[in-house]
């Protein structure tokens, strides 16, 4: 097994452990929403500190359920990852193309008998 394969395997195991351990250890037991997001936790803290607080704005769209909200968040994350991957892929392709063009321009062979225009 190559060094890169070992590193990739260890990283994959670490990610799997981060996903499974909180569930296996029961870290969210006894809570109404055990693994709620930061927005929900902030809302609960504000409501606890100041019960008469009124938000300044209301959401433009309120998803019908938590599952739909999670799906929309996952879609947003996937689109963002796709845009970043496209950007870095184009950037790498341009760099490789420039390197190939520079190598081709610098490696003119002495026996080249093409007529120049």
N, C-alpha and C positions, 0 to 999 in steps of 0.2 A: 504494500500500500504506500503510495507516494505521500510526501509531506503535506501537500495541499489537500489530499483526500482525508488525511487524519484530522487536519484543522477543520475542514468542512463538516466532518462527522461530529467532532466535539462541539462545534457551534450549533449544529442541528440538535444534538442532545441537550445543550444548555437552553435553547429556545423551547424545546418540548418540556423540560423541567420547569421553566418559568410559567408555562401555560397550565401544567397539570398539578404542580405542588400546592397552589392555593386551594384548589378544589379537593385534592386528596387529604390535605391537613384540616379541612373544614374551617378555614379562616373566616368565612362569611356566615356561619351558622348563628341563628338567633337574631338576625337582622331582617327587617322587612324586605329591603333590596340589598342583598349582600355585596354585590359588585357594581354598585351604581357609579356613574361617571362623576367627574369633578363638578359639572354644572349642578347636578342634583344635590351633591354634598354641600356646595356653596349655598344653594337655595335653602336647604335645611338649616344651615348655620345662621343665615340671615333671619329666617323666620323665628328661630329660637332666640336670637339676640333682640330682635325688634319685630314683634308680631304684627304691628300695624304698618309695616313697610309696603309701599306700593311701587312696583317696577315702573320705570320711565317709558319703556317700550314693550310692545307685545310682539311675539313672533309673526312673521309673514305667513308661515305655513306650520301648522301643528299636526304632526303625523298621527294617524289614528291609533297606533299602538307602539310599544317599545320595540317590537320586532321590525316594524317598518322603519323606525328611526335608526335602528342598528344597521339595517340594510342600506339605507341612504348614506350613512356614515362610511360604511365599507365601500360603497360605490365611489364616494368622494375620495377616499384614500387610494383606491385603485386607479382612478383617473389621474390623481396627482403623481402617483408612482409611474404611470405610463408617460406622462409629460416629461418627468425628470429623466426616465430611461431614454426617451426619444432624443432629448437635448444632449445627453452625454454620448449617445450613439452617433449622432450627427457630428458632434465635436471631435470624437475619436476618428470617425471616417474622414473628416476634413484633414486632420493632422496626418493620418496615414497616406492620404492622397497627395498632400504636399510633400511628404517625405519621398514617396515613390516618384513624383515628378522631378524633385531635386536630384534623386539618384539617377534617373533616366537622362537628365540634362547634363549631369557631370560625368556620365560614363560613355561619352561618344567614342566609338572605336576608330582607330586610325585607318582601318581598311574601308571605311564607309565611303562609297563613291556616289552618293545621292547628289543630285544637282540642287543647289540652293536657289530659291526664288528671289 
